[in-house]
C-alpha cells in the first residue's frame, strides 16, 4: 500500500474484517490500493468542505462515518444498497 494516509489506513483496516469479499476481490484484481487512494482523497475533500462550513473535525467525521467505515457485507451486501432489517 503506497501513499495511504491515516484515513486510508482506517478504511483499509475496516474493510478487511467487515467487507472481506470486497477486500479480496479488489486485491485480486490489483485495484485495492487505487480504491483506497480514491476513497481517501474523496473523503478528505468532503471533510475539509464540512470543516470550511464551520463544523468541528469530529462532527465532520461523524457525518461521513458510513463512508469511512462502510457497513458490513452481511448488513449491506452491495454498497449503496439498503440496510437489511434485523432478524432474530
C-alpha positions in Angstrom: 0.0 0.0 0.0 1.6 3.2 -1.1 0.7 6.8 -0.2 -2.1 5.9 2.2 -2.5 8.4 5.0 -4.2 7.7 8.4 -7.7 7.9 6.8 -6.7 5.5 4.0 -5.4 3.0 6.6 -8.6 3.4 8.7 -10.6 2.4 5.6 -8.2 -0.5 4.8 -8.3 -1.8 8.4 -12.1 -1.6 8.4 -12.7 -3.2 5.0 -10.6 -6.3 5.7 -12.8 -7.7 8.5 -16.1 -6.1 7.7 -16.2 -6.3 3.9 -13.8 -9.3 3.3 -15.3 -10.3 -0.1 -14.9 -6.8 -1.5 -11.4 -6.5 0.0 -10.3 -9.8 -1.5 -11.8 -9.0 -4.9 -10.2 -5.6 -5.1 -6.9 -7.1 -4.1 -7.1 -10.0 -6.6 -7.9 -7.5 -9.4 -5.0 -5.3 -8.3 -7.4 -2.4 -7.6 -7.2 -2.3 -3.8 -4.6 0.5 -3.5 -6.3 2.7 -6.1 -9.7 2.2 -4.5 -8.3 3.2 -1.1 -6.5 6.2 -2.5 -9.6 7.4 -4.4 -11.8 7.0 -1.2 -9.1 8.6 1.0 -8.9 11.7 -1.2 -12.7 11.9 -1.7 -13.4 11.6 2.0 -10.6 14.1 2.8 -12.1 16.7 0.4 -15.6 16.2 2.0 -14.2 16.5 5.5 -12.4 19.8 4.5 -15.5 21.1 2.9 -17.6 20.4 6.0 -15.0 22.0 8.3 -14.9 25.0 6.0 -18.7 25.3 6.6 -18.0 25.6 10.4 -18.2 22.0 11.6 -15.7 20.7 14.1 -13.5 17.9 12.8 -15.2 15.3 15.0 -18.6 16.5 13.7 -17.5 16.3 10.1 -16.1 12.8 10.6 -19.3 11.7 12.2 -21.3 12.9 9.2 -19.1 10.8 6.9 -18.8 7.8 9.2 -20.5 5.4 6.8 -18.0 6.4 4.1 -15.1 5.9 6.4 -16.5 2.7 8.0 -18.8 1.1 5.4 -21.4 -1.3 6.8 -20.6 -5.0 6.8 -21.3 -7.2 3.8 -23.9 -9.1 6.0 -25.9 -5.9 6.6 -25.4 -4.2 3.1 -24.2 -6.8 0.6 -23.8 -4.2 -2.2 -22.5 -0.7 -1.2 -25.2 1.8 -2.0 -27.8 -0.7 -1.1 -30.3 -0.7 1.7 -29.5 -1.8 5.2 -31.0 -5.3 5.9 -33.5 -5.3 8.8 -32.6 -7.0 12.0 -34.0 -10.5 12.2 -33.7 -12.9 15.2 
